[in-house]
Each structure stands twice: as C-alpha cells, then as structure tokens.
Amino acid sequence: MTLNKLTQTDTLMIDDRNEPVFPGAILPHWSAMASQKGFSIAARVVDRLHLALRCDACGGLTKTRLSVLMNYQPTCAPCLHAKHIATAAAAGLTMLRRDPSNRHYGYYAASCGHELRRQFALIDQASRGDKALRCDTCLQTKHMAKAAAHGWTLLGCDPDKRVNYRHYCHDACGAEQSVTLGNMTTGRFACAQCGEVWSAAPSAIYLMRFQLVDGRPVVKLGFSRNPASRLNHQLQSGRTRTGELLRVVHLPTGAAALHAEQGMHQRIKATIPCTIVPQERYVGQIKVKSEIYTPDALALITTLLDDLAARLAA
C-alpha cells in the first residue's frame, strides 16, 4: 500500500494502534506548514480534525490534531520514545512502556529487578545526575529490616499522613505507634505502652575514640542507652566520621549509669586535669561541649571501667 493510494477503508499503524484513514483532501498550506516543522502529511486519520504526520528525521508516524500543526510545533512520538529509552539508560534504567493513563509517566525496570513508575521529567533529571532514583520496593524492605532490628514490625504509612513517619507494631507488647524514620534507624525512641523512662531503662557507660582534623586522637567517656547509636547518629559531625566505640559497660538503669559517669569524670578532673581537651580543638567535629580527654587519660579510664565492671559482676 502506498500513501497516495490510501482509501477510506485503509488504516495506518500509529503509536501501536491502527488508525482509520479519513477521506478528504490535504490542503497545500497544511503541507507547507508541516514541511516547515519537519514533517510531511501521510494522510488524514480518524476524523476531519486529525492528521498522520511522517517525521523527516526518523520516518515514523504521529497522529496530530490539525490545530496543533497549524499553531504549534508537533512532537514526533517515535523520536520522543527513542529519547525516553536513551534517557532511561543514562539513568541506569530500562524503559518498559509509557503509562497509558498519564502521558507524563512511564514504567521502567531498575537494576534491582523491580518495576518503577516515574515521571519522564524526573528520569531526565536523574540522567544528568541532578536527582537520585530509589526503588520503592527495596526501600520498603530496608525500612522493614530496620524496624525488625529494634523489635518492631512495619505496618505501613503514618495514619496522619506525615511524610517522615511510618506506623509500626511493637513485637514485645503488640502496641502500635508512629515513629519517624530517623528514630527507627537510630533506635532512639521508646514504646509508648511498655517503654521505660531513661532513668529506669537499662543503660551503659561507653568509651570512644575520635581522630580530630589536626591528626591527634581524643577519647570520650559518657553514658547512653544505645552507645552505638549515640556515636553514629549524634556525636559525629558531617566533617569527620572517625569515631570508634572502644568499650561498653552495661548498667541496669540510666540513673545508675549517670551516677557512675559523674563519679568517673570527677575522678579524672581531680587526678589528671591536664588531659581535659579545650572545646575549641574539637568544635564542629564532635557534637559535645565537654568531657573530651587526651589519650593520656586512657589508663585511668580503663581502671575505672574495670572497677565498675567488677562491682556489677559481684
């Protein structure tokens, strides 16, 4: 079948659909306008208001309203689809198909094997490195694992629709509550039904070491219900992530840990005050204002921790 022999019963394959040819003449000024905009008119289709345009660049067909051709720049659907495929590849995805319900969205296969529905504009930004893409399924699995690590089960979105919250069930008592994603990551929260206040909850004395930007190490003695979380999510600033947890001595309550810690600091200050590090040396590197010592204090701190551990074991 040639284009100059199309009849009313013929169809043209456009965007994976057979569109019926509509009878009627193609006016010269339509053809002239199409030529100016990079197309030729293959036929009139569907009704008197639509044309099948053939792209001069790729040869593909696109159904376009006559008013669009005359007043705007038509878009070649095959060229646009090829662009979406290339953009997806640059963003690390595989283009699967357009969303038939929304022309601004498409479906993609991610490297993890899951299918994503995303806006074309977002994929374009990701291909340039301006946006980061994430898989919703993998993210959900990650949130579930973090909740399980702290004894909770992820139920779903926050009932109050707060973006940074999720709804969880406490495995120990069955209570449900919403918790921020950040707090679930760090574990720095308590169950509203069975949780204890910090003074009655189990706690610990910790010893940490940090490497300052000047290259010299310092140590910190303190107490926390979750020493690892305090190190990784509270004490270290964005400028330095050189901290390490050296030792932890567990105590039955936060009140006992606070009392023991205060006694140790008093002993250090009374015995070796020269080991106290001035705040200006670690400001902006460790998020505290005091209780940072030089490594010369390690021997005394170790002795104090050994004595505490021995008393607790007795």
C-alpha positions in Angstrom: 0.0 0.0 0.0 1.4 3.4 -0.9 0.3 6.7 0.7 -1.1 8.1 -2.5 -3.4 5.1 -2.9 -5.0 5.2 0.6 -8.7 4.6 0.7 -11.4 5.2 3.4 -11.1 1.5 4.4 -7.3 1.6 5.0 -5.7 2.1 8.3 -2.3 3.4 9.4 -0.3 2.0 12.3 0.4 4.9 14.6 1.6 4.6 18.2 0.9 0.8 18.1 -2.7 1.4 17.0 -4.4 1.1 13.7 -5.9 4.4 13.0 -8.6 4.6 10.2 -7.9 6.8 7.2 -10.4 9.7 6.9 -11.4 10.8 3.4 -10.8 14.3 2.3 -8.2 16.5 0.6 -4.9 17.6 2.2 -4.7 21.3 1.6 -1.5 22.8 0.2 -1.0 25.2 3.1 -1.2 22.3 5.6 1.6 20.5 3.7 3.7 23.7 3.6 3.3 24.1 7.3 4.2 20.5 8.0 7.3 20.9 5.9 8.4 23.9 7.8 8.1 21.9 11.1 10.0 18.8 9.9 7.1 16.6 8.8 5.1 15.6 5.8 1.4 14.7 5.8 0.8 11.0 5.2 -3.0 11.1 5.4 -6.0 12.4 7.3 -7.0 10.0 10.0 -9.8 9.2 12.5 -11.8 12.4 11.7 -11.6 15.7 9.9 -9.5 17.2 12.7 -6.6 14.8 12.7 -3.6 14.2 10.5 -0.9 11.4 10.3 2.4 13.2 10.2 5.6 11.5 9.0 8.8 12.7 10.7 11.5 13.8 8.3 14.1 12.6 10.8 13.0 9.1 11.6 10.2 8.3 9.2 7.8 7.4 12.0 4.1 8.4 12.0 2.4 10.5 14.6 -1.3 11.4 15.0 -1.7 15.1 15.4 -4.6 17.5 15.6 -4.7 19.9 12.7 -4.8 22.8 15.1 -1.6 21.7 16.7 0.2 21.5 13.3 -1.0 25.0 12.3 -0.4 26.7 15.7 2.3 24.8 17.5 5.4 22.6 17.0 4.2 19.0 16.8 6.2 16.3 18.6 7.3 13.2 16.8 6.1 10.3 19.1 8.7 7.8 17.8 11.5 10.3 18.3 10.2 11.1 21.8 10.0 7.4 22.7 13.6 6.9 21.5 14.7 9.8 23.7 12.9 8.3 26.7 14.8 5.0 26.1 18.1 6.7 25.9 17.4 8.9 28.9 16.4 5.9 30.9 19.6 4.1 30.0 21.6 7.1 31.1 19.8 7.0 34.5 20.6 3.3 34.9 17.1 2.1 34.0 15.4 0.2 31.2 12.4 1.8 29.6 9.4 -0.6 29.5 6.4 1.4 28.3 4.5 4.6 28.7 1.8 4.9 31.3 -1.5 4.8 29.2 -3.3 6.7 31.9 -0.9 9.6 32.2 1.3 10.9 29.4 3.9 12.3 31.8 4.7 8.9 33.3 6.4 5.7 32.2 7.3 2.3 33.5 10.9 1.3 34.0 12.9 -1.7 35.1 15.5 -0.9 37.7 18.8 -2.8 38.2 17.4 -4.5 41.3 14.8 -6.2 39.0 11.8 -4.2 40.3 9.5 -2.1 38.1 9.2 1.6 38.7 6.6 4.2 37.7 8.2 7.6 37.3 7.7 10.9 35.6 9.7 11.4 32.5 11.0 14.8 33.9 12.4 13.0 36.9 14.2 10.4 34.8 15.6 13.2 32.7 17.0 14.9 35.9 18.4 11.6 37.1 20.2 11.0 33.8 22.0 14.3 34.3 22.9 13.4 37.9 20.6 16.1 39.4 18.3 13.6 41.1 18.8 10.3 42.8 16.4 7.4 42.0 15.4 4.8 44.5 13.3 1.7 44.3 10.2 1.8 46.4 10.1 -1.9 46.9 13.8 -2.0 48.0 13.2 1.0 50.3 10.3 -0.7 51.9 12.4 -3.8 52.5 15.1 -1.6 54.1 12.6 0.1 56.4 11.2 -3.3 57.5 14.7 -4.6 58.3 15.5 -1.5 60.4 12.2 -2.0 62.3 12.9 -5.7 62.9 16.4 -4.9 64.2 14.8 -2.9 67.0 11.9 -5.3 67.7 9.2 -3.7 65.6 7.1 -4.6 62.6 6.4 -2.1 59.9 2.7 -1.8 59.3 2.5 1.0 56.7 2.3 4.7 56.2 1.5 7.0 59.1 -2.3 7.3 59.7 -1.9 11.1 59.9 -0.1 11.1 56.6 3.1 12.6 57.9 5.8 12.1 55.3 8.7 11.2 57.6 6.7 8.9 59.8 5.8 5.2 59.5 3.3 3.1 61.5 4.8 0.2 63.5 3.7 -2.6 65.8 5.9 -3.4 68.9 6.7 -7.1 68.8 7.1 -7.3 72.6 3.7 -5.9 73.6 1.7 -5.5 70.4 1.3 -1.8 70.8 1.0 0.3 67.6 2.6 3.7 67.2 4.0 6.0 64.6 7.8 6.7 64.7 10.0 8.9 62.5 12.2 7.1 60.0 15.2 8.7 61.6 14.4 7.5 65.1 13.7 4.0 63.8 17.1 4.0 62.2 18.9 5.0 65.4 16.6 3.2 67.9 16.4 6.4 70.0 12.7 6.1 71.0 10.6 4.1 73.4 7.3 2.3 73.2 4.5 4.5 74.4 2.8 1.5 76.0 5.6 -0.5 77.7 8.6 1.7 77.3 10.5 3.0 80.4 11.8 6.5 81.1 15.5 6.8 80.6 16.3 6.8 84.3 14.7 3.4 84.8 15.6 1.8 81.4 18.9 -0.2 81.0 21.8 2.0 80.0 25.6 1.8 79.6 28.9 3.6 80.2 30.9 3.9 77.0 34.4 4.8 76.0 35.0 6.2 72.5 38.0 7.4 70.5 38.0 10.2 67.8 40.6 11.4 65.3 40.5 15.2 65.0 41.2 17.1 61.9 44.6 18.1 63.3 45.6 14.4 63.3 45.6 14.0 67.1 43.3 11.4 68.8 41.0 12.2 71.7 38.7 10.0 73.9 35.3 10.5 75.3 33.7 8.9 78.4 29.9 9.0 78.7 26.6 7.1 79.2 23.8 6.2 76.8 21.0 3.7 76.4 22.4 2.9 72.9 26.1 3.8 72.7 26.5 2.8 69.0 23.5 5.0 68.0 24.9 7.9 70.0 28.3 7.5 68.2 26.9 7.2 64.7 23.9 9.5 64.8 24.6 12.1 67.5 28.3 12.7 68.3 29.9 12.6 64.8 29.5 15.7 62.7 29.4 15.8 58.9 33.1 17.0 58.8 34.5 13.9 60.5 33.4 10.3 60.8 36.5 8.9 62.5 34.9 7.8 65.8 35.0 4.3 67.2 33.5 2.6 70.2 36.2 1.1 72.4 34.3 -0.3 75.3 30.8 -0.6 76.8 29.9 -1.5 80.4 26.2 -2.2 80.8 24.2 -1.0 83.8 20.7 -1.8 85.0 19.3 1.8 84.9 20.0 5.1 83.4 20.2 6.7 86.8 22.9 4.2 87.8 24.8 5.0 84.6 24.6 8.7 85.2 25.8 8.4 88.8 28.7 6.2 87.7 29.7 8.5 84.9 29.7 11.6 87.0 31.9 9.9 89.6 34.4 9.0 86.9 34.6 12.5 85.5 35.1 13.9 88.9 38.0 11.4 89.5 39.6 12.3 86.1 39.4 16.1 86.7 40.8 15.7 90.2 43.6 13.4 89.3 44.7 14.4 85.7 43.1 17.7 84.8 45.8 18.2 82.2 44.1 15.6 80.0 41.0 17.7 79.5 40.8 18.9 75.9 39.8 22.5 75.2 36.5 22.8 73.4 38.0 24.9 70.6 40.1 21.9 69.4 37.0 19.7 68.6 34.3 22.2 68.0 32.4 21.3 64.7 33.9 17.8 64.8 32.3 16.2 67.9 28.9 17.4 68.9 29.6 17.9 72.6 30.9 20.8 74.7 32.9 18.9 77.3 34.2 15.6 78.7 36.7 15.1 75.9 40.2 13.9 77.0 43.6 13.2 75.6 44.7 9.6 75.2 46.8 10.1 78.4 43.5 9.6 80.3 43.0 6.1 78.9 44.9 4.2 81.7 42.8 5.8 84.4 39.5 5.5 82.5 40.3 1.8 81.8 40.9 1.2 85.5 37.7 3.0 86.4 35.7 0.9 83.9 37.4 -2.3 85.2 36.4 -1.5 88.8 32.8 -0.7 87.7 32.5 -4.0 85.8 33.9 -5.9 88.7 31.3 -4.3 91.1 28.5 -5.1 88.8 29.6 -8.8 88.4 29.9 -9.2 92.2 
